Amino acid sequence: MDKNTAEKLYEAFYMKVFSYVMTLAKDRNNAEEITQETFFRAISTEKSFKGESESFTWLCAIAKNIFIDETRRYARQDDEPGEEIPDTGKGIEEKLSDKASLLKIHSILHQLEEPYKEVFQLRIFGELSFAEVGSIFGKTETWARVTYHRARLKIKERMDEI
């Protein structure tokens, strides 16, 4: 990939990819690192992009794979005694005003089954359109809308139970 194309890709999608990664990592430092690694891999391995999807979808797939790899790596480190993973900072949710309700929602969201959990996070925290959410999953915009609506209903039901 030439330098000009790489710069355009970075400028066009950095914030969108970063927002998506924030929904996964929930930590600004980790999200920044994963986003940087995403663009590094995308730019250095252009041959893997087949053009069958949009650039944003391709970048999100790379980011998701990096996040999964990092999560697994940290999980293995947790299994090793004597090693601690340092706390890298506060999550974005601590910046919001209604902490009690937010804590309930995040608790419910943590227990929510997939794909409802990820679709809800991408839509609300990642601020992605239904079309973008659908493309990340390889589904339609309608599927994303229905899944998001069902996730909202599940969260609301569980909020009422608490």
C-alpha positions as semicolon CSV with decimal commas, in nm:
position;residue;x (nm);y (nm);z (nm)
1;M;0,000;0,000;0,000
2;D;0,147;0,334;-0,096
3;K;0,198;0,608;0,161
4;N;-0,077;0,833;0,022
5;T;-0,339;0,556;0,031
6;A;-0,234;0,457;0,382
7;E;-0,269;0,817;0,505
8;K;-0,615;0,850;0,349
9;L;-0,727;0,522;0,507
10;Y;-0,598;0,633;0,846
11;E;-0,755;0,979;0,828
12;A;-1,090;0,847;0,706
13;F;-1,137;0,567;0,957
14;Y;-0,922;0,625;1,265
15;M;-1,196;0,770;1,488
16;K;-1,458;0,519;1,375
17;V;-1,227;0,224;1,441
18;F;-1,118;0,376;1,773
19;S;-1,484;0,416;1,877
20;Y;-1,551;0,054;1,786
21;V;-1,248;-0,067;1,983
22;M;-1,357;0,142;2,284
23;T;-1,681;-0,058;2,293
24;L;-1,473;-0,372;2,318
25;A;-1,184;-0,267;2,540
26;K;-1,358;-0,007;2,760
27;D;-1,018;0,145;2,827
28;R;-0,874;0,438;2,635
29;N;-0,511;0,324;2,652
30;N;-0,590;-0,029;2,534
31;A;-0,822;0,105;2,265
32;E;-0,553;0,338;2,133
33;E;-0,296;0,057;2,122
34;I;-0,534;-0,183;1,948
35;T;-0,638;0,085;1,698
36;Q;-0,276;0,163;1,615
37;E;-0,199;-0,206;1,574
38;T;-0,505;-0,240;1,350
39;F;-0,382;0,024;1,109
40;F;-0,028;-0,111;1,121
41;R;-0,150;-0,457;1,019
42;A;-0,388;-0,319;0,759
43;I;-0,119;-0,107;0,596
44;S;0,155;-0,370;0,615
45;T;-0,060;-0,663;0,495
46;E;-0,267;-0,515;0,215
47;K;-0,271;-0,846;0,030
48;S;-0,518;-0,987;0,283
49;F;-0,780;-0,725;0,185
50;K;-0,974;-0,885;-0,097
51;G;-1,209;-0,593;-0,161
52;E;-1,514;-0,807;-0,084
53;S;-1,619;-0,575;0,198
54;E;-1,589;-0,208;0,281
55;S;-1,264;-0,077;0,426
56;F;-1,430;0,005;0,758
57;T;-1,567;-0,347;0,795
58;W;-1,227;-0,492;0,713
59;L;-1,057;-0,267;0,970
60;C;-1,313;-0,360;1,238
61;A;-1,255;-0,728;1,171
62;I;-0,880;-0,678;1,218
63;A;-0,941;-0,478;1,537
64;K;-1,175;-0,741;1,678
65;N;-0,920;-1,016;1,613
66;I;-0,645;-0,814;1,783
67;F;-0,873;-0,750;2,081
68;I;-0,955;-1,122;2,110
69;D;-0,585;-1,212;2,089
70;E;-0,499;-0,956;2,359
71;T;-0,778;-1,081;2,584
72;R;-0,655;-1,438;2,551
73;R;-0,298;-1,331;2,618
74;Y;-0,400;-1,149;2,937
75;A;-0,613;-1,446;3,045
76;R;-0,309;-1,674;3,013
77;Q;-0,104;-1,427;3,217
78;D;-0,371;-1,432;3,489
79;D;-0,323;-1,807;3,516
80;E;0,046;-1,761;3,593
81;P;0,099;-1,694;3,966
82;G;0,287;-1,387;4,077
83;E;0,216;-1,176;3,770
84;E;-0,023;-0,886;3,791
85;I;-0,168;-0,680;3,511
86;P;-0,153;-0,311;3,604
87;D;-0,470;-0,104;3,602
88;T;-0,438;0,121;3,298
89;G;-0,696;0,378;3,397
90;K;-1,062;0,448;3,429
91;G;-1,323;0,333;3,181
92;I;-1,536;0,570;2,981
93;E;-1,844;0,476;3,181
94;E;-1,702;0,645;3,493
95;K;-1,726;0,978;3,318
96;L;-2,102;0,965;3,281
97;S;-2,325;1,137;3,534
98;D;-2,582;0,882;3,652
99;K;-2,343;0,624;3,797
100;A;-2,604;0,412;3,975
101;S;-2,813;0,352;3,662
102;L;-2,503;0,314;3,454
103;L;-2,369;0,048;3,689
104;K;-2,695;-0,145;3,661
105;I;-2,693;-0,123;3,283
106;H;-2,332;-0,235;3,257
107;S;-2,394;-0,519;3,498
108;I;-2,689;-0,634;3,290
109;L;-2,496;-0,580;2,969
110;H;-2,207;-0,787;3,103
111;Q;-2,446;-1,080;3,155
112;L;-2,630;-1,031;2,825
113;E;-2,576;-1,306;2,571
114;E;-2,422;-1,251;2,230
115;P;-2,491;-1,107;1,976
116;Y;-2,721;-0,874;2,174
117;K;-2,438;-0,754;2,394
118;E;-2,201;-0,657;2,113
119;V;-2,471;-0,509;1,890
120;F;-2,593;-0,288;2,175
121;Q;-2,238;-0,176;2,257
122;L;-2,154;-0,099;1,895
123;R;-2,472;0,103;1,849
124;I;-2,463;0,297;2,177
125;F;-2,098;0,326;2,276
126;G;-1,943;0,291;1,930
127;E;-2,206;0,520;1,776
128;L;-2,218;0,306;1,463
129;S;-2,510;0,302;1,222
130;F;-2,724;-0,009;1,188
131;A;-2,575;-0,065;0,843
132;E;-2,223;-0,057;0,988
133;V;-2,318;-0,290;1,275
134;G;-2,477;-0,531;1,029
135;S;-2,172;-0,527;0,804
136;I;-1,939;-0,609;1,095
137;F;-2,143;-0,922;1,161
138;G;-2,186;-1,000;0,792
139;K;-2,561;-0,947;0,827
140;T;-2,817;-0,698;0,700
141;E;-2,910;-0,360;0,840
142;T;-3,251;-0,503;0,931
143;W;-3,087;-0,781;1,132
144;A;-2,887;-0,520;1,324
145;R;-3,202;-0,317;1,397
146;V;-3,396;-0,620;1,520
147;T;-3,107;-0,747;1,732
148;Y;-3,054;-0,403;1,885
149;H;-3,424;-0,369;1,963
150;R;-3,428;-0,712;2,130
151;A;-3,118;-0,620;2,331
152;R;-3,290;-0,303;2,454
153;L;-3,597;-0,504;2,556
154;K;-3,384;-0,755;2,745
155;I;-3,197;-0,478;2,927
156;K;-3,521;-0,300;3,014
157;E;-3,679;-0,622;3,147
158;R;-3,377;-0,692;3,364
159;M;-3,367;-0,330;3,487
160;D;-3,727;-0,367;3,601
161;E;-3,639;-0,686;3,791
162;I;-3,364;-0,516;3,992
